Amino acid sequence: MTASDAPAPALDLTADAVEITRAICDVPSVSGDEATLADLIERALAPAAHLEVLRDGDAVVARTDLGRDRRVVIAGHIDTVPINDNLPTRFETIDGVEYLWGRGTVDMKAGVAVQLKLALELAAPAVDVTWMWYDHEEVAADLNGLGRLAAHRPDLFAGDFAILGEPSNGAVEGGCNGNLRVELRARGVRAHSARSWVGENAIHKLAPALERLAAYEAQTVEVDGLAYREGLNAVGVGGGVAGNVIPDDATLHVNYRFAPSRSIDEAVAHVRELFPEYELTVVDSADGARPGLDAALAQEFVAAVGAEAKPKYGWTDVARFSAMGVPAVNFGPGDPLKAHADDERVPLHQIRDCDAALRAWLSGD
Protein backbone atom coordinates (compact mmCIF):
# COMPACT_ATOMS: atom_id res chain seq x y z
CA MET A 1 0.00 0.00 0.00
CA THR A 2 1.39 3.41 -0.95
CA ALA A 3 1.01 6.54 1.18
CA SER A 4 -1.66 7.84 -1.20
CA ASP A 5 -3.60 4.59 -0.84
CA ALA A 6 -3.56 4.64 2.96
CA PRO A 7 -6.90 5.40 4.63
CA ALA A 8 -7.35 8.91 6.00
CA PRO A 9 -6.74 9.13 9.76
CA ALA A 10 -9.76 9.29 12.04
CA LEU A 11 -11.12 12.76 12.75
CA ASP A 12 -10.38 14.07 16.24
CA LEU A 13 -13.28 16.42 16.89
CA THR A 14 -11.94 17.33 20.32
CA ALA A 15 -9.07 19.18 18.65
CA ASP A 16 -9.00 22.93 18.06
CA ALA A 17 -11.35 24.05 15.25
CA VAL A 18 -8.32 25.19 13.23
CA GLU A 19 -6.80 21.71 13.39
CA ILE A 20 -10.11 20.13 12.44
CA THR A 21 -10.30 22.48 9.46
CA ARG A 22 -6.85 21.42 8.35
CA ALA A 23 -7.65 17.74 8.80
CA ILE A 24 -10.81 17.81 6.69
CA CYS A 25 -9.27 20.05 4.02
CA ASP A 26 -6.45 17.55 3.62
CA VAL A 27 -9.03 14.89 2.72
CA PRO A 28 -9.76 15.74 -0.95
CA SER A 29 -13.50 15.89 -1.59
CA VAL A 30 -14.05 17.47 -4.97
CA SER A 31 -17.73 17.18 -5.95
CA GLY A 32 -18.44 13.53 -6.68
CA ASP A 33 -15.61 12.32 -4.45
CA GLU A 34 -17.01 13.05 -0.99
CA ALA A 35 -17.43 9.48 0.27
CA THR A 36 -14.15 9.30 2.22
CA LEU A 37 -14.82 12.50 4.12
CA ALA A 38 -18.46 11.57 4.72
CA ASP A 39 -17.30 8.22 6.16
CA LEU A 40 -14.89 10.00 8.51
CA ILE A 41 -17.58 12.41 9.71
CA GLU A 42 -20.08 9.62 10.29
CA ARG A 43 -17.55 7.54 12.26
CA ALA A 44 -16.43 10.53 14.35
CA LEU A 45 -20.00 11.37 15.44
CA ALA A 46 -21.40 7.84 15.82
CA PRO A 47 -20.21 7.40 19.46
CA ALA A 48 -21.96 10.60 20.64
CA ALA A 49 -24.86 9.44 22.82
CA HIS A 50 -26.71 12.76 22.50
CA LEU A 51 -26.88 12.54 18.68
CA GLU A 52 -28.92 10.48 16.27
CA VAL A 53 -26.67 10.04 13.23
CA LEU A 54 -28.19 9.37 9.79
CA ARG A 55 -26.68 8.87 6.34
CA ASP A 56 -28.15 9.58 2.89
CA GLY A 57 -25.64 8.98 0.09
CA ASP A 58 -22.69 11.14 1.06
CA ALA A 59 -24.76 13.42 3.29
CA VAL A 60 -24.52 12.98 7.06
CA VAL A 61 -27.16 14.26 9.47
CA ALA A 62 -26.83 14.38 13.26
CA ARG A 63 -29.56 15.70 15.54
CA THR A 64 -30.46 16.14 19.17
CA ASP A 65 -33.87 15.27 20.60
CA LEU A 66 -33.96 17.01 23.95
CA GLY A 67 -37.55 18.20 23.86
CA ARG A 68 -36.62 21.85 23.44
CA ASP A 69 -39.41 24.15 22.25
CA ARG A 70 -37.35 25.41 19.30
CA ARG A 71 -35.14 23.69 16.74
CA VAL A 72 -32.30 25.13 14.62
CA VAL A 73 -30.94 23.48 11.47
CA ILE A 74 -27.23 24.10 10.88
CA ALA A 75 -25.74 22.92 7.59
CA GLY A 76 -22.61 22.92 5.48
CA HIS A 77 -21.40 21.27 2.29
CA ILE A 78 -18.34 19.03 2.36
CA ASP A 79 -17.39 19.16 -1.33
CA THR A 80 -15.02 21.60 -3.02
CA VAL A 81 -14.27 22.84 -6.50
CA PRO A 82 -11.31 21.10 -8.21
CA ILE A 83 -7.88 21.23 -6.58
CA ASN A 84 -5.21 23.28 -8.37
CA ASP A 85 -1.90 22.64 -6.59
CA ASN A 86 -3.40 24.02 -3.38
CA LEU A 87 -3.36 20.93 -1.17
CA PRO A 88 -2.08 19.88 1.30
CA THR A 89 -2.88 22.87 3.48
CA ARG A 90 -0.26 25.03 5.11
CA PHE A 91 -0.07 27.88 7.59
CA GLU A 92 1.13 31.27 6.44
CA THR A 93 1.33 34.78 7.93
CA ILE A 94 0.53 37.87 5.84
CA ASP A 95 0.81 41.36 7.34
CA GLY A 96 0.72 39.87 10.80
CA VAL A 97 -2.44 37.81 10.19
CA GLU A 98 -2.21 34.03 10.46
CA TYR A 99 -3.97 32.04 7.75
CA LEU A 100 -4.67 28.44 6.84
CA TRP A 101 -4.06 28.18 3.08
CA GLY A 102 -5.52 25.57 0.74
CA ARG A 103 -8.52 24.33 -1.21
CA GLY A 104 -11.68 24.27 0.87
CA THR A 105 -10.39 26.42 3.72
CA VAL A 106 -12.86 29.18 2.83
CA ASP A 107 -15.54 27.34 0.86
CA MET A 108 -16.45 25.92 3.25
CA LYS A 109 -14.61 23.44 5.39
CA ALA A 110 -13.68 25.97 8.09
CA GLY A 111 -17.41 26.43 8.70
CA VAL A 112 -17.94 22.67 8.63
CA ALA A 113 -15.10 22.17 11.13
CA VAL A 114 -16.71 24.57 13.60
CA GLN A 115 -20.04 22.78 13.18
CA LEU A 116 -18.54 19.32 13.68
CA LYS A 117 -16.75 20.34 16.87
CA LEU A 118 -19.88 21.92 18.32
CA ALA A 119 -22.07 18.98 17.31
CA LEU A 120 -19.87 16.65 19.32
CA GLU A 121 -19.26 18.88 22.32
CA LEU A 122 -22.66 20.53 22.89
CA ALA A 123 -24.58 17.66 24.46
CA ALA A 124 -27.26 19.94 25.96
CA PRO A 125 -27.74 23.02 23.75
CA ALA A 126 -30.45 25.58 24.59
CA VAL A 127 -32.31 24.60 21.40
CA ASP A 128 -32.57 21.27 19.63
CA VAL A 129 -30.18 21.18 16.69
CA THR A 130 -30.22 19.29 13.42
CA TRP A 131 -26.75 19.28 11.88
CA MET A 132 -26.39 18.56 8.13
CA TRP A 133 -23.22 17.98 6.10
CA TYR A 134 -23.90 17.29 2.45
CA ASP A 135 -22.37 16.60 -0.95
CA HIS A 136 -22.46 18.01 -4.50
CA GLU A 137 -23.04 21.69 -3.69
CA GLU A 138 -20.45 22.98 -6.15
CA VAL A 139 -22.09 21.46 -9.23
CA ALA A 140 -25.47 21.59 -11.00
CA ALA A 141 -28.48 22.15 -8.76
CA ASP A 142 -30.08 18.82 -9.68
CA LEU A 143 -27.13 16.96 -8.09
CA ASN A 144 -27.16 18.91 -4.82
CA GLY A 145 -27.05 16.62 -1.80
CA LEU A 146 -29.22 18.93 0.27
CA GLY A 147 -31.87 18.83 -2.43
CA ARG A 148 -31.69 15.04 -2.50
CA LEU A 149 -31.98 14.93 1.28
CA ALA A 150 -35.01 17.23 1.15
CA ALA A 151 -36.67 14.87 -1.34
CA HIS A 152 -35.88 11.75 0.70
CA ARG A 153 -36.37 13.12 4.23
CA PRO A 154 -38.23 16.44 4.25
CA ASP A 155 -39.01 15.85 7.93
CA LEU A 156 -35.36 16.50 8.77
CA PHE A 157 -35.75 20.11 7.63
CA ALA A 158 -38.34 20.97 10.27
CA GLY A 159 -37.03 23.93 12.23
CA ASP A 160 -37.62 27.48 13.37
CA PHE A 161 -34.40 28.86 11.89
CA ALA A 162 -31.46 27.65 9.78
CA ILE A 163 -27.81 28.64 9.54
CA LEU A 164 -25.63 27.77 6.57
CA GLY A 165 -21.89 27.91 7.23
CA GLU A 166 -20.97 29.63 3.97
CA PRO A 167 -18.05 32.09 4.20
CA SER A 168 -19.24 35.50 5.36
CA ASN A 169 -16.12 36.94 7.06
CA GLY A 170 -17.77 36.00 10.33
CA ALA A 171 -20.70 38.34 9.69
CA VAL A 172 -24.35 37.41 9.20
CA GLU A 173 -25.48 37.48 5.58
CA GLY A 174 -29.22 37.23 5.07
CA GLY A 175 -30.88 35.43 2.18
CA CYS A 176 -29.20 35.25 -1.21
CA ASN A 177 -29.54 36.32 -4.82
CA GLY A 178 -31.16 33.97 -7.29
CA ASN A 179 -29.13 32.41 -10.09
CA LEU A 180 -30.08 31.95 -13.74
CA ARG A 181 -27.96 30.61 -16.61
CA VAL A 182 -29.26 30.80 -20.15
CA GLU A 183 -27.97 30.04 -23.62
CA LEU A 184 -28.60 32.56 -26.40
CA ARG A 185 -28.36 31.01 -29.86
CA ALA A 186 -27.78 32.73 -33.19
CA ARG A 187 -28.34 30.98 -36.53
CA GLY A 188 -26.54 31.70 -39.80
CA VAL A 189 -25.72 30.10 -43.12
CA ARG A 190 -22.57 28.04 -43.58
CA ALA A 191 -20.22 29.00 -46.43
CA HIS A 192 -16.58 28.90 -47.49
CA SER A 193 -14.70 31.73 -45.80
CA ALA A 194 -13.22 32.74 -49.19
CA ARG A 195 -16.79 33.55 -50.28
CA SER A 196 -18.15 34.76 -46.98
CA TRP A 197 -20.72 37.01 -48.64
CA VAL A 198 -22.83 33.99 -49.62
CA GLY A 199 -23.13 32.92 -45.99
CA GLU A 200 -24.33 34.44 -42.73
CA ASN A 201 -21.89 34.46 -39.83
CA ALA A 202 -23.67 33.26 -36.70
CA ILE A 203 -20.82 34.38 -34.43
CA HIS A 204 -21.07 37.93 -35.76
CA LYS A 205 -24.77 37.88 -34.93
CA LEU A 206 -23.86 37.61 -31.25
CA ALA A 207 -22.21 41.04 -31.34
CA PRO A 208 -25.39 43.00 -30.44
CA ALA A 209 -25.93 40.79 -27.40
CA LEU A 210 -22.34 41.31 -26.24
CA GLU A 211 -22.67 45.07 -26.72
CA ARG A 212 -25.88 45.06 -24.67
CA LEU A 213 -24.22 43.07 -21.90
CA ALA A 214 -21.20 45.38 -21.82
CA ALA A 215 -23.49 48.42 -21.50
CA TYR A 216 -25.90 46.82 -19.00
CA GLU A 217 -26.10 48.58 -15.64
CA ALA A 218 -26.97 46.08 -12.95
CA GLN A 219 -29.55 47.14 -10.39
CA THR A 220 -29.24 47.26 -6.63
CA VAL A 221 -32.56 46.13 -5.15
CA GLU A 222 -33.58 46.62 -1.54
CA VAL A 223 -35.33 43.59 -0.07
CA ASP A 224 -36.50 43.66 3.55
CA GLY A 225 -33.93 46.31 4.43
CA LEU A 226 -30.92 44.71 2.70
CA ALA A 227 -29.51 45.93 -0.62
CA TYR A 228 -28.88 43.10 -3.11
CA ARG A 229 -26.63 43.91 -6.05
CA GLU A 230 -27.56 42.10 -9.25
CA GLY A 231 -25.28 41.05 -12.11
CA LEU A 232 -25.75 40.09 -15.77
CA ASN A 233 -22.72 38.78 -17.62
CA ALA A 234 -21.52 36.68 -20.52
CA VAL A 235 -19.74 33.64 -19.11
CA GLY A 236 -19.08 31.59 -22.25
CA VAL A 237 -19.14 31.65 -26.05
CA GLY A 238 -19.38 28.68 -28.42
CA GLY A 239 -19.31 28.35 -32.19
CA GLY A 240 -17.19 27.67 -35.22
CA VAL A 241 -16.79 24.79 -37.66
CA ALA A 242 -13.31 25.08 -39.15
CA GLY A 243 -10.75 27.72 -39.98
CA ASN A 244 -12.12 28.16 -43.49
CA VAL A 245 -15.87 27.90 -42.82
CA ILE A 246 -18.37 30.63 -41.98
CA PRO A 247 -20.21 29.30 -38.89
CA ASP A 248 -23.93 28.72 -39.10
CA ASP A 249 -24.47 28.29 -35.35
CA ALA A 250 -23.18 30.17 -32.30
CA THR A 251 -24.12 30.36 -28.64
CA LEU A 252 -23.60 32.86 -25.87
CA HIS A 253 -23.90 31.72 -22.26
CA VAL A 254 -25.28 34.37 -19.91
CA ASN A 255 -25.43 34.35 -16.12
CA TYR A 256 -27.97 36.51 -14.29
CA ARG A 257 -27.72 36.97 -10.53
CA PHE A 258 -31.05 38.45 -9.52
CA ALA A 259 -32.41 39.93 -6.29
CA PRO A 260 -34.58 37.63 -4.15
CA SER A 261 -37.59 39.87 -4.78
CA ARG A 262 -37.76 38.33 -8.30
CA SER A 263 -39.00 34.85 -9.11
CA ILE A 264 -37.23 32.63 -11.63
CA ASP A 265 -40.01 33.30 -14.15
CA GLU A 266 -39.55 37.04 -13.70
CA ALA A 267 -35.80 36.69 -14.14
CA VAL A 268 -36.24 34.70 -17.36
CA ALA A 269 -38.74 37.28 -18.63
CA HIS A 270 -36.23 40.06 -17.96
CA VAL A 271 -33.52 38.32 -19.96
CA ARG A 272 -35.93 37.55 -22.82
CA GLU A 273 -36.90 41.22 -22.92
CA LEU A 274 -33.24 42.21 -23.24
CA PHE A 275 -32.48 39.73 -26.05
CA PRO A 276 -35.73 39.25 -28.00
CA GLU A 277 -34.08 38.30 -31.31
CA TYR A 278 -32.24 35.24 -29.94
CA GLU A 279 -33.34 31.70 -29.21
CA LEU A 280 -33.15 31.40 -25.42
CA THR A 281 -32.73 28.15 -23.49
CA VAL A 282 -32.65 28.03 -19.71
CA VAL A 283 -29.65 25.92 -18.67
CA ASP A 284 -29.90 26.20 -14.88
CA SER A 285 -31.92 28.21 -12.39
CA ALA A 286 -32.32 28.59 -8.66
CA ASP A 287 -34.59 30.87 -6.66
CA GLY A 288 -33.07 33.35 -4.28
CA ALA A 289 -34.06 33.71 -0.63
CA ARG A 290 -35.40 36.71 1.19
CA PRO A 291 -33.35 37.66 4.28
CA GLY A 292 -35.64 35.98 6.82
CA LEU A 293 -34.36 38.30 9.54
CA ASP A 294 -37.80 38.97 10.96
CA ALA A 295 -37.85 35.54 12.65
CA ALA A 296 -37.32 35.74 16.41
CA LEU A 297 -34.44 33.26 16.42
CA ALA A 298 -32.78 35.12 13.55
CA GLN A 299 -32.92 38.39 15.46
CA GLU A 300 -31.53 36.71 18.58
CA PHE A 301 -28.73 35.21 16.55
CA VAL A 302 -27.76 38.50 14.87
CA ALA A 303 -27.74 40.21 18.25
CA ALA A 304 -25.64 37.43 19.78
CA VAL A 305 -23.06 37.57 16.98
CA GLY A 306 -22.93 41.33 17.39
CA ALA A 307 -22.74 42.22 13.71
CA GLU A 308 -24.94 44.15 11.33
CA ALA A 309 -26.67 41.84 8.87
CA LYS A 310 -25.58 42.10 5.24
CA PRO A 311 -26.97 40.71 1.96
CA LYS A 312 -25.53 37.56 0.34
CA TYR A 313 -24.81 38.26 -3.32
CA GLY A 314 -23.99 34.71 -4.37
CA TRP A 315 -26.55 31.89 -4.42
CA THR A 316 -26.41 29.55 -1.45
CA ASP A 317 -28.55 26.76 -0.08
CA VAL A 318 -30.32 29.13 2.29
CA ALA A 319 -32.73 29.30 -0.66
CA ARG A 320 -33.66 25.64 -0.12
CA PHE A 321 -34.55 26.32 3.51
CA SER A 322 -36.46 29.46 2.58
CA ALA A 323 -38.49 27.47 0.02
CA MET A 324 -39.44 25.04 2.80
CA GLY A 325 -40.62 27.86 5.05
CA VAL A 326 -37.53 27.97 7.28
CA PRO A 327 -35.85 31.41 7.56
CA ALA A 328 -32.11 31.06 7.02
CA VAL A 329 -28.88 33.07 7.09
CA ASN A 330 -25.27 32.52 6.07
CA PHE A 331 -22.64 32.60 8.82
CA GLY A 332 -19.10 31.27 8.56
CA PRO A 333 -15.41 32.10 8.57
CA GLY A 334 -13.55 33.17 5.44
CA ASP A 335 -13.70 35.91 2.85
CA PRO A 336 -16.16 35.01 0.06
CA LEU A 337 -13.79 36.70 -2.42
CA LYS A 338 -11.27 33.92 -1.70
CA ALA A 339 -13.77 31.12 -2.38
CA HIS A 340 -12.57 29.00 -5.35
CA ALA A 341 -9.37 31.07 -5.62
CA ASP A 342 -6.04 29.32 -6.10
CA ASP A 343 -4.75 31.19 -3.02
CA GLU A 344 -7.83 30.28 -0.98
CA ARG A 345 -7.05 30.96 2.66
CA VAL A 346 -8.93 31.64 5.89
CA PRO A 347 -7.79 33.76 8.86
CA LEU A 348 -7.31 31.56 11.91
CA HIS A 349 -8.97 34.11 14.19
CA GLN A 350 -12.18 33.95 12.13
CA ILE A 351 -12.42 30.20 12.65
CA ARG A 352 -12.04 30.60 16.40
CA ASP A 353 -14.34 33.63 16.57
CA CYS A 354 -17.11 31.76 14.71
CA ASP A 355 -16.65 28.80 17.04
CA ALA A 356 -16.97 31.05 20.10
CA ALA A 357 -19.98 33.00 18.78
CA LEU A 358 -21.98 29.96 17.66
CA ARG A 359 -21.07 28.06 20.85
CA ALA A 360 -22.22 30.89 23.08
CA TRP A 361 -25.50 31.32 21.23
CA LEU A 362 -26.35 27.60 21.14
CA SER A 363 -25.45 27.28 24.81
CA GLY A 364 -27.76 30.17 25.75
CA ASP A 365 -24.89 32.14 27.27
N, C-alpha and C positions, 0 to 999 in steps of 0.2 A: 504493500500500500504506500503510495506517495503522500507527501505532505498535503497536496491539493485534494487527495481522495479521502483524507482523514475526516471523521465526523466533526462538526463544529462543537466546541466545548459547551457544557451546560451553562445556561444563563444564571448568574448570581444576582437576583433582584434585591438583595440586601446591600449591594454595593452603592456607591454614590451614583446619582443620576447621570453624571458625566461619563463615568466608566460604563454604565449600562448603555448609554448612547454609543460609545465607541464599540462595545461588544456587538450590538445589533447592526451597526453600520458595516462592520467587518464581515458580516454574513451577507454575501451578495443576494439581492432579492429583486432583480429587475422584473418588471411585470411579466407574469407567466412562470416565474421561477421562485415563488414565495414559499414553497412547501417546507424547505429546511428551516427557515425562520419561524414559520407557523408551528412546526413541530416543537421547536425550542420553547416558544412562548407557552404552548399548551402544557408541556412537561414541567415548566417552571411554576405554573399556577396550579397545577392539579393537586398538590398536597395542601393547599390553603383550605382549611375547614370552613371558612366563612364565605367561600365562593362556590357557586355552581358553574362549572366550566363546560362549554359546548363548542362543537366544531361543525362548520359547514364549508366544505371544500377547504380552501386555505384561509378562511376567516375563523377567528377564535373569539368567543364571547365568554365573559365571566361576569356574574352578577351576584349581588347580595340579596337576601330576602329577610330583612330585619323587622318588617312591619312598619316601616316609617310611613308618614302620611304623604311624602313627596318622593319622586324618583327622578334622578338625573341620568341621562345617557351620555357617556363620554367615549369618543371614537377617534381612531386614527388609522391611516393606511400604512401597510408595511412594505409596499413595493416602491421602487424608484425608477427613474428614467435610466437609460443605458449608462454604464460606467465608461469613463473616458480617461484612463490613467489617473483616476482620483480615488483609488483604494489601494492598499489599506489606509485607514485614517492616520492622521498625525496631529500633534499639537504644534501650534505656532503662535508667536506673539507679534502683533502689529500695533505700533504706536501705543504700547503699554497695555493693550487689550489681549487677553488670552483667548485663543480660538481652538476649536476642534475642526479640522479640515478634512473634507472627503465627501464622496457621493452619499446622499441621504441625510447628512448632518442637519440640513435645514428642512428639506422636504421629504419626510417629516419625522425622521426617526428620533430626533431629540424630544419632540412632543410625545412620541410613543414611549420612549424610555421613562419619562416622568410618569406617564399613565401606568405603566407596568409596575413601577416601584410603589406607587400609591395603591394600586389594586391589591398588591400583596400585603402592604403594611397597615392599611386602614381597615381593620377588622370590624370597627363599629362606627362608621361615618354617620353624620347627622341626618343624612338623607340616604335612601337606598340608591345604589349605583349599578347601572348596567354598562360594563366596559366592552367595547368592540374594537377589534383589530382586524383589518380586512385587506383583501388582495385586489389587484387590477384597477387601481384608481387612475394610474397614469396613461391609460389607453382608452379606447372607444367606450362610450357610456354604456353600451349594451353588454360589456364584459365586466362592469364594475361589481366587485364583491359585495359592496353594501347594498346595491340594487338586487343582487341575487338573494342576499340574506333577507331583504324586505319581502321578496316574493315567497321565499320558503317559510320564514318565521316572522310575519308582521307583528306578532304579539311581543317580540323582543324590543320593539321600538316604542312601546308604551312608556311615556314619561311626561314630566311637566316642563322639562328644559333639556337642551342638548348642547354639548360643547365639542367642537371638532378641533383637534390639536394642530391645525395648519399653522405655518409660521406667520406670526403677526408682530414680531419684535417685542413680544411679551405684552402687547396691548390687546384690547378687545375689539374685534372687527365684526360688525353686525352684518348678517345677510351676505349676499353676493350678487354680482352681475350675472345675467344669463349669458349663454354662449350659443352662437349659431355659426355653422360653416356651410357655405353653399358653393356650388360650381356654376359659373357662368359659361355658356358655350356659344361660340361663334362658328357659323358654317360658311364655307367658300366653295371654290371650284378648283380642282387640282389641274395643274398644267406644268409644262417644262419651264424652268426658270429662265431659259433663254428667250422664251416667248410669254413672259409673265402677263402681258396685256390680255391674253385669251383666258386667263384664270381669274380667280378672286382669292386674295390672300386672307385666310381666316385669322392668322395671327395679327395682321394689321387691323382687323376689325375689332380687336380688343383694346386698341388705343383709346377710344373714347371712355371706356370703363376705367382704364388706368388714370386718365386725366381727371375723371370725376372723383376717384378715390384720393388722388393726390391733393385735390382742392377741398375735400370734404372736411368740415369742421365738426368734430365730435361734440356732442352735448354733455353738459353736466346736469344731472337730474336729481332733485332733492326728493328723497323717499323717507318718510317718517323721521325727518330731522337730520338725515345723513345724506351727503352729496356724493352720488355715484357718477364717476366719469366713464363715458362710453368710449368705444373705439371701433372703427371700421377700416379694415386693411386688407390688401392683397397679401396672401401668404404662399401662393404657388402659381406657376404658369406651366401649361403643357401644350405641346403641339409640334408639328414638323414631321415630314416623311423622309426626306433625304436632302442632301446638300444641293441638289439640282431640281427640286420639285417645289412648286408653290403649294403650301398646305391648304387642305380643304376643311380642316377641323382644328379648333384650338379651344383651350379651356383656361379659365382664370378662377382660382380658388380664393374665396373671400371669407374673412372671419369677422363677425360682428359681435362685440361684447356690449350687451344692452342692459340698461337699468332694470332693477327688479319690479318696477312699476309696469313694464311691458310684459305681455304674454309672448310665447313663441310665435303664435299666429301673427301678432302685431309686428314682431321683429321681422318675420318673413315678408309681410306686406310692405314694410318700410324699404327693405332691400329691393323688392320687385318694383316699387315706385321709382327707385333711383336708377334701375337698369331695365327699363321696360322692353328694350329691343333684343334682349338676350334670352336664350333658353336657361331657365334656372332650376337647378336640382338641389334639394336640401341633402347635405351629406351627414350632418350631425347636429343635434340641438339639445339644449338642456335649459330648463327654466331657471331663473334666478330665485333669490329668496329675499323677502322683505326682512328688515333688521330684527324683528321679534323682540325688541328691547322693552316692550310694554309689559311683558310677563314679569310677575313678582320675583321669581327666582333669577331672571336675567338682571333685573335691577339690583338685587342683592349681590349678585356676582360682580357686576361692574363696580359697585361701591366697594366690595371687598378687595378687588384687584387694585383699586385706586387709580384708575386711568380713564380718560375720556374715550368713549366709544367712537370708532372710526368705521368707514365703509370698507368692504372687501371688494376690490375691483375684479379679481380673478374669480372664476367659477369654482366653488367647492361643494362638497357633499352636504353642507348645511341645507342646500336646496332640497335634498331628499327628505330631511327631517321636516322642513317647512311644509312640503307637500303632504306629509302625513299628520299635519296639525301640531307639530312639536316645535316651538320657537327655538332657534339655535344660533350660536355665535362661534366665531373662530378665535382660538386662544392658544398660542404656542410660542416657543422660542425660535429665533432665527429671523433674518431679514428676507422677506419675500423676493427681493431683487436678486438674492443669491440662490434662489431655488433653480435647479437645473443647470446652474453655471458650472464651468469646469473648476473654478476655484471656490466651489460651495464650501461655506464654513460658518459655524455658529459660535457666538461668544459664550464662553463657559458660564459667565455670570447670569446670562439669560436662562440657561437650563436650570440653574439652582434657584433663581428668582421665581420661575414658573412653578417649580416644585413646591417652594415655600408658600406661594400664593394659593395654589390649588389645594394644597394640604390644609392650610388654615381654614379655607372656606368650607371644604368638605367635613372638616372636624368640628365646625361650628364655633371656632375660636374668634 
